[in-house]
């Protein structure tokens, strides 16, 4: 949440702080669409919902930044699905999520909420594991080091162009990393000598570096 507030401030964007209430049937109970729910169940769900709303509002006050509009919302359903749907509804420019999450339900028991959001979202997803580094960047103590996987395909162009948002928000040190498969490169570059698998080759890497640098310079 602190990293998201900082990015919202730097990018001059509003922030929507959400929590997914993933208790099955909770939305129906709160919406009075579950006539079979007992008074005890209804009281429990309402109390849990109220506590979540209060915690969200308290968190919004804690991370408040000058000039940043922060809204809160309680969503229902499975965490990853609800967050992705909310991001699409709002046409969000970025989803910020913690690295560790949990999800109830019988499906997709392996993996994490962050993984599923990253796979399903149509906008960039920032998975925060150590927020202190981002906060230090926000305080101007260090540039933000960004490693981006690069090649000559369209996905690289999208990733590199999106980095401009971060570079406008603060100083960044960008490192481009390219992984190559020796047999494929050998054939594409028409090299006569063999390239041992698992080992580098200076001529190949020099050629690849020139190719990647030329591509990135256009971006």
Residue pairs with C-beta under 8 A, 6 or more apart in sequence:
1 17
1 59
1 62
1 63
2 63
2 131
2 135
3 96
3 126
3 128
3 131
3 134
3 135
4 15
4 17
4 63
4 96
5 15
5 63
5 64
5 65
5 68
5 70
6 65
6 134
6 135
6 138
7 13
7 94
7 96
7 126
7 134
7 169
8 14
8 15
8 65
8 68
8 70
9 65
9 66
9 67
9 68
9 138
10 138
10 169
10 170
11 93
11 94
11 165
11 168
11 169
12 67
13 93
13 94
14 68
14 69
14 70
14 71
15 68
15 69
15 70
15 71
16 70
16 71
16 72
16 73
16 86
16 90
16 92
17 56
17 59
17 60
17 63
17 70
17 71
17 72
17 73
18 56
18 72
18 73
18 74
18 75
18 82
18 83
18 86
19 52
19 55
19 56
19 73
19 74
19 75
20 74
20 75
20 76
20 77
20 78
20 79
20 82
20 83
21 27
21 48
21 49
21 52
21 74
21 75
21 76
22 76
22 77
22 78
22 79
22 82
22 103
22 104
22 105
23 45
23 48
24 104
24 105
25 34
25 37
26 45
26 48
26 49
26 76
27 76
27 77
28 34
28 37
29 37
29 41
29 42
29 45
29 46
30 45
30 46
30 49
37 45
49 74
52 74
53 72
53 74
56 72
56 73
56 74
57 72
59 72
60 70
60 71
60 72
63 70
64 70
73 86
75 82
75 83
75 86
76 82
77 85
78 103
78 104
78 105
79 101
79 102
79 103
79 113
80 103
80 113
80 116
80 117
80 120
81 120
83 95
83 97
83 113
83 117
83 121
84 95
84 117
84 120
84 121
86 92
87 95
87 121
87 122
87 123
88 121
88 122
92 123
93 123
93 124
93 165
94 123
94 124
94 125
94 126
95 117
95 121
95 123
95 124
95 125
95 126
96 125
96 126
96 128
97 113
97 114
97 117
97 125
97 126
97 127
97 128
98 114
98 127
98 128
98 129
99 112
99 114
99 127
99 128
99 129
100 112
100 114
101 112
101 113
101 114
102 113
103 113
103 116
108 116
114 125
114 127
117 125
118 125
118 127
124 162
128 134
133 142
133 144
134 144
136 142
137 143
137 144
137 170
137 171
138 170
140 170
143 170
143 171
143 172
143 173
144 166
144 170
144 171
144 172
144 173
145 172
145 173
145 175
146 163
146 166
146 172
146 173
146 174
146 175
147 175
147 177
148 156
148 159
148 160
148 163
148 174
148 175
148 176
148 177
149 156
149 159
149 176
149 177
149 178
149 179
150 156
150 159
150 160
150 176
150 177
150 178
150 212
150 215
150 216
151 178
151 212
152 211
152 212
152 215
156 215
157 219
160 216
160 219
161 219
163 172
163 174
166 172
167 174
176 212
176 216
178 208
178 212
180 204
180 208
182 195
182 196
182 197
182 199
182 201
182 204
183 195
183 197
185 191
185 195
185 204
185 208
186 194
186 195
186 204
189 204
189 207
191 203
191 204
195 201
195 204
